[in-house]
Amino acid sequence: MSAIAKGLKRRGRLMAQAVSPPRKTLDAIPTQRPAGHRQQPSDGYTAPLAPRLVDSPAFVLSSVRSGSTLLRVLLNSHSRIRAPHEMHLRTVHVRMSREFTADAMKELALDREELEHVLWDRVLHLELSRSGKDVIVDKTPPNTLIWPRLHRCWPDARFILLLRHPGAVVQSLTSRRADPDHEAIRAEVLGYAEKLEEARQHLPGAHVITYEDLTADPERVTRGLCGYLGVPWESGMLDYGQQDHGTFRPKLGDWSSEIRSGRIQAARQADPAAELPPRLAEIAKAWGYPV
């Protein structure tokens, strides 16, 4: 009877899977939640923070098309700073494949989210160890959308907020796309801008710079960054073309001829005649940009 019961249970599960609609892979901007929000597991258990191998990593928070790849290669040119290509940690997940797995992890004071945090931390530590450096900076623009979780994962993390005039970001995205959807582009830029402004308001210890200042006065800006990261400034940071920064290709950062040139080039300014949506204009004004 026991064997028959197990067989029927298994058949029912397989039949349910067979008639269920296919799962969709989510690879878009996640639903925004209030800062510090944490989704509770179904059983209500939340694991405590596990020890970290990297106590104080740094994260660049920025919109796409805001010069984050330029900032990365400048930082990576420092003898003590490792700034690799975009790592997309938020897309690295842990799956508990059996019904008893969560109970087993709970006995180890772990839940699914904390397991992912431990894995993310191990990835950063591995990259840092391979580089032989002692400071790691992750510049992945979508990290901006999950900054509260990064702050939860690493309470002592450091954050660099890289701002750029939202109008210039809209122009850059529009020029890069063959058949641009203008409404979708403005919505995408607004999504990033909202999270950046949220981080600016809730992370008082963050270091804020602008892309315009970085390109106009790179020595002053990189000196300030080095001070924030606790390392001495090195003039070789400005000559990033002499260093190996890995592959420049889509999905891992900017791959344009400008970044491949090895030279810091002036930022393209926003079109003063272009009108921004009201909320985007409001954020731009809060960041000190003319609108």
MOKA-V144299 format. One record per residue. N is the residue number from 1. RES is the residue in one letter. SS is DSSP state (~ for helix, > for strand, _ for the rest). PHI is phi in whole degrees, 0 to 359 (* if undefined). NEAR is the number of other C-alpha atoms within 8 Angstrom. Layout:
n->N res->RES ss->SS phi->PHI near->NEAR
n->N res->RES ss->SS phi->PHI near->NEAR
//
This chain:
n->1 res->M ss->_ phi->* near->4
n->2 res->S ss->~ phi->296 near->5
n->3 res->A ss->~ phi->295 near->6
n->4 res->I ss->~ phi->296 near->7
n->5 res->A ss->~ phi->298 near->8
n->6 res->K ss->~ phi->296 near->8
n->7 res->G ss->~ phi->296 near->8
n->8 res->L ss->~ phi->295 near->8
n->9 res->K ss->~ phi->296 near->8
n->10 res->R ss->~ phi->294 near->8
n->11 res->R ss->~ phi->297 near->8
n->12 res->G ss->~ phi->298 near->8
n->13 res->R ss->~ phi->295 near->8
n->14 res->L ss->~ phi->294 near->8
n->15 res->M ss->~ phi->294 near->8
n->16 res->A ss->~ phi->297 near->8
n->17 res->Q ss->~ phi->294 near->7
n->18 res->A ss->~ phi->292 near->6
n->19 res->V ss->~ phi->265 near->6
n->20 res->S ss->_ phi->286 near->6
n->21 res->P ss->_ phi->293 near->4
n->22 res->P ss->_ phi->297 near->4
n->23 res->R ss->_ phi->287 near->4
n->24 res->K ss->_ phi->263 near->4
n->25 res->T ss->_ phi->276 near->4
n->26 res->L ss->_ phi->273 near->4
n->27 res->D ss->_ phi->223 near->4
n->28 res->A ss->_ phi->226 near->4
n->29 res->I ss->_ phi->296 near->6
n->30 res->P ss->_ phi->291 near->5
n->31 res->T ss->_ phi->299 near->4
n->32 res->Q ss->_ phi->287 near->5
n->33 res->R ss->_ phi->235 near->5
n->34 res->P ss->_ phi->302 near->5
n->35 res->A ss->_ phi->303 near->7
n->36 res->G ss->_ phi->84 near->7
n->37 res->H ss->_ phi->293 near->7
n->38 res->R ss->_ phi->228 near->5
n->39 res->Q ss->_ phi->288 near->4
n->40 res->Q ss->_ phi->279 near->7
n->41 res->P ss->_ phi->294 near->7
n->42 res->S ss->_ phi->298 near->5
n->43 res->D ss->_ phi->269 near->4
n->44 res->G ss->_ phi->83 near->6
n->45 res->Y ss->_ phi->278 near->9
n->46 res->T ss->_ phi->237 near->8
n->47 res->A ss->_ phi->287 near->9
n->48 res->P ss->_ phi->288 near->7
n->49 res->L ss->_ phi->292 near->6
n->50 res->A ss->_ phi->278 near->6
n->51 res->P ss->_ phi->300 near->4
n->52 res->R ss->_ phi->252 near->8
n->53 res->L ss->_ phi->282 near->7
n->54 res->V ss->_ phi->247 near->8
n->55 res->D ss->_ phi->284 near->8
n->56 res->S ss->_ phi->224 near->9
n->57 res->P ss->_ phi->291 near->13
n->58 res->A ss->> phi->246 near->12
n->59 res->F ss->> phi->233 near->12
n->60 res->V ss->> phi->271 near->16
n->61 res->L ss->> phi->255 near->15
n->62 res->S ss->> phi->199 near->13
n->63 res->S ss->_ phi->281 near->15
n->64 res->V ss->_ phi->297 near->11
n->65 res->R ss->_ phi->58 near->8
n->66 res->S ss->_ phi->241 near->11
n->67 res->G ss->_ phi->87 near->8
n->68 res->S ss->~ phi->291 near->13
n->69 res->T ss->~ phi->290 near->10
n->70 res->L ss->~ phi->300 near->9
n->71 res->L ss->~ phi->299 near->9
n->72 res->R ss->~ phi->300 near->13
n->73 res->V ss->~ phi->290 near->11
n->74 res->L ss->~ phi->295 near->13
n->75 res->L ss->~ phi->293 near->12
n->76 res->N ss->~ phi->293 near->13
n->77 res->S ss->_ phi->283 near->13
n->78 res->H ss->_ phi->281 near->11
n->79 res->S ss->_ phi->292 near->6
n->80 res->R ss->_ phi->244 near->8
n->81 res->I ss->> phi->249 near->13
n->82 res->R ss->> phi->254 near->14
n->83 res->A ss->_ phi->236 near->12
n->84 res->P ss->_ phi->283 near->12
n->85 res->H ss->_ phi->299 near->13
n->86 res->E ss->_ phi->300 near->10
n->87 res->M ss->_ phi->263 near->9
n->88 res->H ss->_ phi->52 near->9
n->89 res->L ss->~ phi->302 near->6
n->90 res->R ss->~ phi->295 near->7
n->91 res->T ss->~ phi->262 near->5
n->92 res->V ss->_ phi->264 near->8
n->93 res->H ss->_ phi->239 near->6
n->94 res->V ss->_ phi->246 near->8
n->95 res->R ss->_ phi->241 near->5
n->96 res->M ss->_ phi->266 near->8
n->97 res->S ss->_ phi->273 near->5
n->98 res->R ss->_ phi->236 near->5
n->99 res->E ss->_ phi->294 near->6
n->100 res->F ss->_ phi->266 near->6
n->101 res->T ss->~ phi->296 near->9
n->102 res->A ss->~ phi->299 near->10
n->103 res->D ss->~ phi->294 near->7
n->104 res->A ss->~ phi->297 near->8
n->105 res->M ss->~ phi->291 near->10
n->106 res->K ss->~ phi->298 near->11
n->107 res->E ss->~ phi->295 near->7
n->108 res->L ss->_ phi->262 near->6
n->109 res->A ss->_ phi->60 near->8
n->110 res->L ss->_ phi->226 near->12
n->111 res->D ss->_ phi->233 near->12
n->112 res->R ss->~ phi->299 near->10
n->113 res->E ss->~ phi->295 near->7
n->114 res->E ss->~ phi->290 near->13
n->115 res->L ss->~ phi->299 near->10
n->116 res->E ss->~ phi->295 near->11
n->117 res->H ss->~ phi->298 near->9
n->118 res->V ss->~ phi->298 near->10
n->119 res->L ss->~ phi->294 near->8
n->120 res->W ss->~ phi->302 near->10
n->121 res->D ss->~ phi->298 near->11
n->122 res->R ss->~ phi->294 near->9
n->123 res->V ss->~ phi->297 near->8
n->124 res->L ss->~ phi->298 near->10
n->125 res->H ss->~ phi->295 near->10
n->126 res->L ss->~ phi->297 near->8
n->127 res->E ss->~ phi->296 near->8
n->128 res->L ss->~ phi->294 near->13
n->129 res->S ss->~ phi->296 near->8
n->130 res->R ss->~ phi->296 near->6
n->131 res->S ss->~ phi->282 near->7
n->132 res->G ss->_ phi->77 near->6
n->133 res->K ss->_ phi->257 near->11
n->134 res->D ss->_ phi->234 near->8
n->135 res->V ss->> phi->232 near->11
n->136 res->I ss->> phi->242 near->12
n->137 res->V ss->> phi->234 near->13
n->138 res->D ss->> phi->257 near->13
n->139 res->K ss->> phi->247 near->16
n->140 res->T ss->_ phi->227 near->13
n->141 res->P ss->~ phi->312 near->12
n->142 res->P ss->~ phi->297 near->10
n->143 res->N ss->~ phi->302 near->14
n->144 res->T ss->~ phi->302 near->14
n->145 res->L ss->~ phi->284 near->11
n->146 res->I ss->~ phi->235 near->9
n->147 res->W ss->~ phi->303 near->10
n->148 res->P ss->~ phi->299 near->9
n->149 res->R ss->~ phi->290 near->9
n->150 res->L ss->~ phi->299 near->10
n->151 res->H ss->~ phi->292 near->10
n->152 res->R ss->~ phi->289 near->8
n->153 res->C ss->~ phi->293 near->9
n->154 res->W ss->_ phi->236 near->11
n->155 res->P ss->_ phi->302 near->7
n->156 res->D ss->_ phi->259 near->8
n->157 res->A ss->_ phi->297 near->12
n->158 res->R ss->> phi->252 near->11
n->159 res->F ss->> phi->235 near->11
n->160 res->I ss->> phi->251 near->12
n->161 res->L ss->> phi->264 near->13
n->162 res->L ss->> phi->256 near->14
n->163 res->L ss->> phi->260 near->12
n->164 res->R ss->_ phi->214 near->10
n->165 res->H ss->_ phi->307 near->10
n->166 res->P ss->~ phi->304 near->12
n->167 res->G ss->~ phi->296 near->10
n->168 res->A ss->~ phi->291 near->12
n->169 res->V ss->~ phi->295 near->15
n->170 res->V ss->~ phi->300 near->11
n->171 res->Q ss->~ phi->298 near->9
n->172 res->S ss->~ phi->295 near->9
n->173 res->L ss->~ phi->297 near->10
n->174 res->T ss->~ phi->297 near->10
n->175 res->S ss->~ phi->288 near->8
n->176 res->R ss->~ phi->273 near->6
n->177 res->R ss->_ phi->252 near->7
n->178 res->A ss->_ phi->296 near->5
n->179 res->D ss->_ phi->230 near->4
n->180 res->P ss->_ phi->292 near->8
n->181 res->D ss->_ phi->264 near->6
n->182 res->H ss->~ phi->298 near->7
n->183 res->E ss->~ phi->294 near->6
n->184 res->A ss->~ phi->295 near->7
n->185 res->I ss->~ phi->295 near->12
n->186 res->R ss->~ phi->297 near->10
n->187 res->A ss->~ phi->293 near->8
n->188 res->E ss->~ phi->296 near->8
n->189 res->V ss->~ phi->295 near->13
n->190 res->L ss->~ phi->296 near->10
n->191 res->G ss->~ phi->301 near->8
n->192 res->Y ss->~ phi->293 near->13
n->193 res->A ss->~ phi->298 near->12
n->194 res->E ss->~ phi->299 near->9
n->195 res->K ss->~ phi->290 near->10
n->196 res->L ss->~ phi->295 near->13
n->197 res->E ss->~ phi->295 near->9
n->198 res->E ss->~ phi->300 near->9
n->199 res->A ss->~ phi->296 near->9
n->200 res->R ss->~ phi->297 near->10
n->201 res->Q ss->~ phi->280 near->7
n->202 res->H ss->~ phi->254 near->7
n->203 res->L ss->_ phi->240 near->7
n->204 res->P ss->_ phi->297 near->6
n->205 res->G ss->_ phi->271 near->6
n->206 res->A ss->_ phi->290 near->10
n->207 res->H ss->> phi->260 near->9
n->208 res->V ss->> phi->255 near->8
n->209 res->I ss->> phi->226 near->11
n->210 res->T ss->> phi->239 near->9
n->211 res->Y ss->~ phi->297 near->12
n->212 res->E ss->~ phi->298 near->9
n->213 res->D ss->~ phi->292 near->10
n->214 res->L ss->~ phi->300 near->12
n->215 res->T ss->~ phi->279 near->11
n->216 res->A ss->~ phi->279 near->8
n->217 res->D ss->_ phi->219 near->8
n->218 res->P ss->~ phi->297 near->10
n->219 res->E ss->~ phi->294 near->8
n->220 res->R ss->~ phi->299 near->7
n->221 res->V ss->~ phi->291 near->11
n->222 res->T ss->~ phi->290 near->12
n->223 res->R ss->~ phi->299 near->10
n->224 res->G ss->~ phi->296 near->8
n->225 res->L ss->~ phi->296 near->9
n->226 res->C ss->~ phi->297 near->11
n->227 res->G ss->~ phi->299 near->10
n->228 res->Y ss->~ phi->294 near->8
n->229 res->L ss->~ phi->274 near->8
n->230 res->G ss->_ phi->77 near->6
n->231 res->V ss->_ phi->230 near->8
n->232 res->P ss->_ phi->288 near->7
n->233 res->W ss->_ phi->289 near->8
n->234 res->E ss->_ phi->234 near->6
n->235 res->S ss->~ phi->297 near->7
n->236 res->G ss->~ phi->295 near->8
n->237 res->M ss->~ phi->299 near->11
n->238 res->L ss->~ phi->283 near->10
n->239 res->D ss->_ phi->254 near->12
n->240 res->Y ss->~ phi->294 near->12
n->241 res->G ss->~ phi->294 near->9
n->242 res->Q ss->~ phi->274 near->6
n->243 res->Q ss->_ phi->250 near->7
n->244 res->D ss->_ phi->268 near->5
n->245 res->H ss->_ phi->245 near->8
n->246 res->G ss->_ phi->81 near->6
n->247 res->T ss->_ phi->280 near->5
n->248 res->F ss->_ phi->258 near->9
n->249 res->R ss->_ phi->205 near->8
n->250 res->P ss->_ phi->304 near->7
n->251 res->K ss->_ phi->77 near->5
n->252 res->L ss->_ phi->246 near->9
n->253 res->G ss->_ phi->135 near->11
n->254 res->D ss->_ phi->290 near->9
n->255 res->W ss->_ phi->228 near->9
n->256 res->S ss->_ phi->288 near->6
n->257 res->S ss->~ phi->296 near->6
n->258 res->E ss->~ phi->297 near->8
n->259 res->I ss->~ phi->287 near->12
n->260 res->R ss->~ phi->287 near->9
n->261 res->S ss->_ phi->294 near->7
n->262 res->G ss->_ phi->80 near->10
n->263 res->R ss->_ phi->235 near->9
n->264 res->I ss->_ phi->283 near->8
n->265 res->Q ss->_ phi->244 near->6
n->266 res->A ss->_ phi->300 near->7
n->267 res->A ss->_ phi->289 near->8
n->268 res->R ss->_ phi->286 near->5
n->269 res->Q ss->_ phi->277 near->6
n->270 res->A ss->_ phi->290 near->11
n->271 res->D ss->_ phi->292 near->7
n->272 res->P ss->_ phi->295 near->6
n->273 res->A ss->_ phi->274 near->4
n->274 res->A ss->_ phi->283 near->7
n->275 res->E ss->_ phi->265 near->6
n->276 res->L ss->_ phi->261 near->8
n->277 res->P ss->_ phi->302 near->7
n->278 res->P ss->~ phi->308 near->6
n->279 res->R ss->~ phi->293 near->7
n->280 res->L ss->~ phi->293 near->11
n->281 res->A ss->~ phi->295 near->11
n->282 res->E ss->~ phi->297 near->8
n->283 res->I ss->~ phi->292 near->11
n->284 res->A ss->~ phi->302 near->13
n->285 res->K ss->~ phi->296 near->10
n->286 res->A ss->~ phi->297 near->7
n->287 res->W ss->_ phi->274 near->7
n->288 res->G ss->_ phi->92 near->6
n->289 res->Y ss->_ phi->267 near->8
n->290 res->P ss->_ phi->287 near->5
n->291 res->V ss->_ phi->227 near->8
//
